[in-house]
Amino acid sequence: MSFIESDERKELRAAVAALGKKYGPDYFRTCAKEGRKTDELWQEAGKLGFLGVNLPEEYGGGGAGMYELSIVMEELAAEGCGLLMMVVSPAICGNVIARFGTDAQKKTWLPGLAKGDITMAFGITEPDAGSNSHQITTTARRDGDDWVINGQKVFISGVDQADAILVVGRTEEAKTGKLAPALFIVPTDTKGLSYTQIDMELENPEKQFQLFFDDMRVPNENLVGEPEAALSQLFAGLNPERIMGAASAVGMGRFALGKAVAYANERTVWKTPIGAHQAIAHPLAAGKVELEAAKLLMQKAATLYDAGDDWGAAEPANMAKYLAAEASTKLVDQAVHTMGGNGLTTEYGIAQMLALVRIAKVAPVSREMILNFVAQTSLGLPKSY
């Protein structure tokens, strides 16, 4: 891992930042308020090759990796228009299908995911299982050439704009009779699938949904990989999820920090810019330090993942997500505080981020579950649950 980005990565970063500036926070906010999707931004990002930069070239992708996709996520978020579905569609679903899908699945889904013509959601979280993915109750029973799936999912992003959902279910393992996790590609027009939108106190164009599977029949050809291998396959999707969650939080932190610094340099009280006062400067400086540390962990995780080290990537991916969430949440709050009353106005565009950035501490995995992971895996402490 080099601390100096290659010319290709620098060029990608600059190109994505230019696209983000073209749309910006006003576009993002307007879409959210009017109930529109960020279709224009999504389609242009796909046309420019940004959405599929991590996917194989033979299927229309850029042939790069999670490092490059995290650059796209970070730079768009840093311009105030981060795309939540990037975490799900190319990062989780794209990586899983690219690594474990059949040739037919790859040919069917990856070119569209790369171009942005196809969007895919990811269905894992359940009302009663929460963070305990080992206890999901959505079951898949083999019936001839089909699987019959029953169950529920909750807080599933972007179902209304998705062409399909990568659903985590559980199948009965033939030898032991125990339930083992399995992954299924489920088109959103599949009979037996229904969903309702969850009302959220967030200004975000991408919505959350609860899903219901009632004797939903899915052909065996939609099973991704082997049923018994799905737990290891999940790591191929969950590590990118954490890397992209960190990238989004880092980008939001950069956006808030940039607004606060500009304001602190311009706002003058008692003949001195307020940024000269340590009570203003030090919290912003500390936020910059913490944000850079989170970014380095994110880049380490992406580098390890791209090298094929799923388990090695898990620790820095979780740590990066934790630190980025903590740093960005504090920075957004500090930006509001720096601006005083102006920080709560629509004009400055920071107050609406208070709820949005807070998601980073909860999803896709809570800070407490990350600390559990570090305590048990990194420190070797006894399991607490």
C-alpha positions in Angstrom: 0.0 0.0 0.0 1.4 3.3 -1.1 0.6 6.6 0.7 1.0 8.3 -2.6 -2.0 7.7 -4.9 -1.3 6.8 -8.5 -1.9 9.2 -11.3 -4.9 7.1 -12.3 -6.4 7.4 -8.8 -5.7 11.1 -8.6 -7.4 11.6 -12.0 -10.4 9.5 -10.9 -10.7 11.6 -7.7 -10.6 14.8 -9.6 -13.1 13.7 -12.2 -15.6 12.5 -9.6 -15.2 15.7 -7.6 -16.0 17.7 -10.7 -19.2 15.6 -11.2 -20.1 16.1 -7.6 -19.7 19.9 -8.0 -21.9 19.9 -11.1 -24.8 18.6 -9.0 -24.0 19.5 -5.4 -26.0 19.7 -2.2 -28.8 21.8 -3.6 -29.6 19.2 -6.2 -29.5 16.4 -3.6 -31.8 18.4 -1.2 -34.3 19.3 -4.0 -34.6 15.6 -5.0 -35.3 14.7 -1.4 -37.9 17.4 -0.8 -39.7 16.7 -4.1 -39.6 12.9 -3.7 -37.5 12.5 -6.8 -34.6 10.1 -7.2 -31.1 11.3 -8.1 -31.5 9.7 -11.5 -29.6 12.3 -13.4 -26.5 12.0 -11.2 -26.7 8.2 -11.1 -27.0 7.9 -14.8 -24.2 10.3 -15.5 -21.9 8.6 -12.9 -22.7 5.2 -14.7 -22.0 6.7 -18.2 -18.6 8.0 -17.0 -17.7 4.5 -15.6 -17.7 5.5 -11.9 -20.4 3.2 -10.7 -18.8 0.0 -12.1 -15.2 1.0 -11.5 -14.7 -2.0 -9.2 -16.4 -4.6 -11.5 -14.6 -6.8 -14.1 -13.8 -5.3 -17.4 -15.2 -8.3 -19.3 -18.6 -7.4 -18.0 -18.4 -3.7 -18.7 -16.7 -2.6 -15.4 -13.5 -0.6 -14.9 -11.5 -3.6 -13.7 -10.2 -1.8 -10.6 -11.3 -2.4 -7.0 -12.9 -1.3 -3.8 -10.2 1.4 -3.4 -11.4 3.1 -6.5 -15.1 2.7 -5.7 -14.5 4.2 -2.3 -12.9 7.2 -4.0 -16.1 7.7 -6.0 -18.2 7.4 -2.8 -16.0 9.7 -0.8 -15.7 12.5 -3.4 -19.5 12.6 -4.2 -20.3 12.8 -0.5 -17.6 15.5 0.0 -19.5 17.6 -2.6 -22.8 17.1 -0.7 -24.4 14.5 -3.0 -23.4 11.0 -1.7 -25.3 8.1 -3.3 -26.4 5.6 -0.7 -27.2 3.0 -3.4 -23.5 2.8 -4.3 -22.9 1.0 -1.1 -25.5 -1.6 -2.1 -25.6 -2.0 -5.8 -22.0 -2.1 -7.1 -20.3 -2.7 -3.8 -22.2 -5.4 -2.1 -24.3 -7.0 -4.9 -21.8 -6.4 -7.7 -18.8 -7.9 -5.7 -20.8 -10.9 -4.6 -22.1 -11.7 -8.1 -18.7 -11.1 -9.7 -17.0 -13.5 -7.2 -19.6 -16.2 -6.7 -22.2 -15.8 -9.4 -22.6 -18.2 -12.4 -21.5 -17.1 -15.8 -25.2 -16.5 -16.7 -25.7 -14.4 -13.6 -22.6 -12.3 -14.4 -23.7 -11.8 -18.0 -27.2 -10.9 -16.9 -26.5 -8.5 -14.0 -23.0 -7.1 -14.0 -23.0 -5.0 -17.2 -26.2 -3.2 -16.1 -24.8 -2.7 -12.6 -21.6 -1.3 -14.0 -23.4 1.2 -16.3 -26.1 2.1 -13.8 -28.8 0.8 -16.0 -29.6 -1.9 -13.4 -29.8 -1.2 -9.7 -29.9 -3.9 -7.1 -30.9 -3.7 -3.4 -29.6 -6.0 -0.6 -31.9 -7.7 1.8 -30.4 -9.0 5.0 -31.7 -7.1 8.1 -34.8 -8.5 9.8 -37.3 -7.1 12.4 -36.3 -9.6 15.0 -32.8 -10.5 14.1 -31.3 -7.0 13.9 -27.5 -7.3 13.9 -27.6 -11.0 14.6 -27.4 -12.3 11.0 -27.0 -15.8 12.2 -30.6 -15.8 13.5 -32.4 -14.6 10.4 -35.8 -16.4 9.9 -36.3 -15.9 6.2 -36.3 -19.5 5.0 -35.9 -21.0 1.5 -37.2 -24.4 0.8 -36.3 -26.4 -2.3 -39.4 -27.4 -4.4 -38.4 -29.0 -7.7 -36.5 -26.5 -9.8 -37.5 -23.6 -7.5 -36.9 -22.2 -4.1 -39.9 -21.1 -2.0 -39.0 -18.2 0.2 -41.0 -16.9 3.2 -40.1 -14.2 5.7 -39.5 -10.5 6.2 -36.8 -7.9 5.9 -36.6 -4.3 7.2 -34.6 -1.1 6.5 -33.8 -2.2 3.0 -32.6 0.7 0.9 -33.8 1.7 -2.5 -36.2 -1.1 -3.2 -38.4 1.3 -5.2 -35.6 2.0 -7.6 -34.1 -1.5 -7.7 -34.6 -4.0 -10.5 -33.7 -6.9 -8.2 -32.8 -7.6 -4.5 -30.0 -9.9 -3.4 -31.8 -11.6 -0.5 -30.2 -13.5 2.3 -32.3 -16.5 3.3 -31.7 -19.8 5.1 -31.9 -23.2 3.6 -32.0 -26.6 5.3 -28.6 -28.3 5.1 -29.3 -31.8 3.9 -26.7 -33.6 6.2 -27.5 -31.9 9.5 -31.0 -30.5 9.0 -29.7 -27.1 10.3 -30.5 -23.9 8.6 -27.6 -22.4 6.6 -27.6 -18.9 5.0 -27.9 -18.6 1.2 -28.1 -15.8 -1.3 -30.8 -15.4 -4.0 -31.3 -12.8 -6.8 -34.9 -11.8 -6.6 -36.3 -9.5 -9.3 -38.6 -6.9 -7.7 -41.6 -8.0 -9.9 -41.4 -11.5 -8.5 -44.8 -12.9 -7.4 -45.1 -13.2 -3.6 -42.8 -10.2 -3.0 -44.4 -7.0 -1.5 -42.9 -4.0 0.3 -43.9 -0.9 2.2 -42.0 2.3 2.7 -40.8 3.2 6.2 -41.3 6.8 7.2 -37.9 8.3 8.2 -37.0 11.7 9.7 -34.3 12.1 7.0 -34.0 14.3 4.0 -32.7 11.7 1.6 -33.8 10.7 -1.9 -33.1 7.1 -1.2 -35.9 5.5 0.9 -36.1 2.6 3.3 -38.5 -0.3 3.0 -39.9 -3.4 4.8 -40.2 -6.5 2.6 -42.5 -9.4 2.8 -42.0 -12.8 1.1 -45.1 -14.9 1.0 -44.5 -18.3 -0.7 -42.2 -16.4 -3.2 -40.9 -18.7 -5.8 -37.4 -18.2 -7.2 -35.8 -20.5 -9.8 -32.7 -22.4 -8.7 -30.7 -20.5 -11.3 -31.1 -17.4 -9.1 -29.2 -19.0 -6.2 -25.8 -17.3 -5.9 -22.9 -19.7 -5.2 -23.4 -22.7 -2.9 -25.9 -22.7 0.0 -23.3 -24.0 2.4 -20.8 -21.3 1.4 -23.1 -18.3 1.8 -21.6 -17.2 5.2 -18.2 -16.9 3.7 -19.8 -15.3 0.6 -21.4 -12.7 2.9 -17.9 -11.4 3.8 -17.4 -10.6 0.2 -20.3 -8.2 0.5 -20.1 -7.0 4.1 -16.5 -5.9 4.0 -17.2 -3.6 1.0 -20.3 -2.4 2.8 -18.2 -1.2 5.7 -15.6 0.3 3.4 -18.2 2.2 1.5 -19.9 3.3 4.8 -16.6 4.7 5.9 -16.1 6.4 2.6 -19.5 8.0 2.8 -18.9 9.2 6.4 -15.4 10.6 5.5 -17.0 12.5 2.6 -19.7 14.0 4.7 -17.1 14.9 7.3 -15.1 16.7 4.6 -18.1 18.5 3.4 -19.0 19.8 6.9 -15.4 20.7 7.7 -15.1 22.6 4.5 -18.2 24.7 5.2 -17.1 25.3 8.8 -13.6 26.4 7.8 -14.8 28.8 5.1 -17.2 30.3 7.6 -14.6 30.6 10.3 -12.3 32.4 8.0 -14.9 34.9 6.8 -17.0 35.6 10.0 -15.4 38.4 11.9 -16.3 39.4 15.4 -14.3 42.0 17.4 -12.1 42.7 14.3 -10.8 39.1 14.2 -12.0 36.1 12.1 -13.5 33.6 14.6 -11.2 30.9 13.2 -8.4 32.6 15.0 -9.9 31.6 18.4 -8.8 28.2 19.7 -12.3 27.4 20.9 -13.3 27.3 17.2 -10.0 26.2 15.6 -9.1 23.3 17.9 -12.3 21.2 17.5 -12.1 21.6 13.7 -8.4 20.7 13.7 -9.1 17.6 15.9 -11.9 16.6 13.5 -9.4 16.8 10.6 -7.0 14.5 12.4 -9.7 11.9 13.2 -11.0 12.1 9.7 -7.6 11.5 8.1 -7.1 8.5 10.5 -10.4 7.0 9.4 -9.5 7.5 5.7 -6.2 5.7 6.1 -8.0 2.7 7.8 -10.5 2.7 5.0 -7.7 2.7 2.3 -6.0 -0.1 4.2 -9.2 -2.2 4.2 -9.8 -1.5 0.5 -6.2 -2.5 -0.3 -6.4 -5.8 1.6 -9.8 -6.6 0.1 -8.6 -5.9 -3.4 -5.7 -8.2 -2.7 -8.2 -11.0 -2.0 -7.7 -11.0 1.8 -11.3 -11.1 3.0 -10.4 -11.9 6.6 -7.5 -9.4 6.8 -9.8 -6.7 5.4 -12.5 -7.3 8.1 -10.6 -5.7 11.0 -9.6 -2.4 9.2 -13.0 -2.2 7.4 -14.9 -2.3 10.7 -12.4 0.1 12.4 -12.6 2.5 9.5 -16.4 2.5 9.6 -16.4 3.1 13.4 -13.8 5.9 13.3 -15.3 7.6 10.2 -18.8 7.6 11.8 -17.4 9.1 15.1 -15.4 11.7 13.3 -18.0 12.8 10.8 -20.8 13.0 13.4 -18.6 15.3 15.6 -17.6 17.4 12.7 -21.1 18.0 11.5 -22.2 19.0 15.0 -19.1 21.2 15.3 -19.8 22.8 11.9 -23.3 23.8 13.2 -21.8 25.1 16.4 -19.1 27.1 14.5 -21.8 28.8 12.4 -24.1 29.5 15.3 -27.6 30.4 14.1 -26.5 30.2 10.5 -25.6 26.6 11.0 -29.3 25.8 11.4 -30.4 27.6 8.3 -31.4 26.0 5.0 -29.0 28.4 3.2 -25.8 26.9 4.7 -27.0 23.3 4.2 -25.4 21.8 7.4 -28.4 21.3 9.7 -30.1 18.7 7.4 -26.9 16.7 7.7 -27.4 16.1 11.5 -29.8 13.3 11.0 -28.1 12.0 7.8 -24.6 11.6 9.3 -26.0 10.1 12.4 -26.9 7.0 10.4 -23.2 6.2 10.1 -23.2 5.2 13.8 -26.1 2.8 13.3 -25.9 1.4 9.8 -24.8 -0.8 8.2 -23.5 -2.1 11.5 -23.7 -0.3 14.9 -20.7 1.1 16.7 -21.3 -1.4 19.6 -21.2 -4.4 17.2 -17.9 -3.1 15.8 -16.5 -2.8 19.3 -17.7 -6.3 20.0 -15.9 -7.5 16.9 -12.6 -5.7 17.8 -12.8 -6.9 21.4 -13.3 -10.6 20.4 -11.4 -10.8 17.2 -8.5 -8.3 17.6 -8.1 -8.5 21.4 -9.1 -12.1 22.0 -11.6 -11.2 24.8 -14.5 -13.5 25.6 -17.7 -13.3 23.5 -20.2 -11.1 25.2 -23.4 -12.4 23.5 
